[in-house]
Amino acid sequence: MHPTTRRPILAGNWKMHLDLAAGLALASEIRNRCSRLRSVDVVVAPVALAVYPIAQRLADSHIGVAAQNCHYAARGAFTGELAPSQIKDAGAGYVVIGHSERRQFFGETDEGVGKKVRAALDAALVPIACIGETLAEREANRTLEVVTRQLDAAVAAVSKDEAPTVVIAYEPVWAIGTGRTATPAQAQEVHAAIRARLGERFGRDVAERIRLQYGGSVKADNIAALMSEADIDGALVGGASLEAESFISIVTQTAELAQGRPS
Ligand code: PEP
């Protein structure tokens, strides 16, 4: 982690969990206990229906809100979809794009992810673009090939000036919701390759400013080791973000590391 150049970013992906009351209670607790931790960006991604009330609840804090998906069109006849500007209008500042569950269950393509990243930037949302290989791809030694292909597509329509705004989440599919985390060394190897590729695309100085999150069974007891790797700048957290204690511990440990104080 490079605290002077890249501000850590921790995002809780609540997926299709939590009713409104539970989401509001969790948001309040995160706000109350993380507001003084100004050295990190903290984001929660509730279900779309809860983006507005949760954003209202967090309005007086630095905790950001993300939608879990968006459409790539600015408006139109796309029943059931959400335009990036509508997500922004509801109070979100971020949008998760291309999560592996969307790729796996909803036919999300590399090309679609690129279009959504473009659309998010057009609506002044920070895209959190997810990439990552399946277990079969890793076992076939195709990790870097797959991740590079997904990355290239995700940033295909991003300019050099915009690139530092984009957040890339490396989430090996085999580590999501399985309790099986990539080792810090495994994650770092891929993060370094991602940053090198971003350097080829945007130049090294720009690549050094782009934040790369790791995601896949991140918990309070493995965040510190992951964050000690040079190219890991935060985490996208699923299961452990649904419970205040574990998510707040992840945020607190990261903030302490960012301030150079071991937790
Ligand atoms: C995720 O949903 O992005 C994720 C990483 O989930 P989990 O932390 O539960 O593996």
Boltz pocket constraint, residues with backbone or C-beta under 6 A from the ligand:
constraints:
  - pocket:
      binder: B
      contacts: [[A, 13], [A, 171], [A, 175], [A, 176], [A, 177], [A, 178], [A, 179], [A, 215], [A, 216], [A, 217], [A, 218], [A, 236], [A, 237], [A, 238], [A, 239], [A, 240]]
      max_distance: 6.0
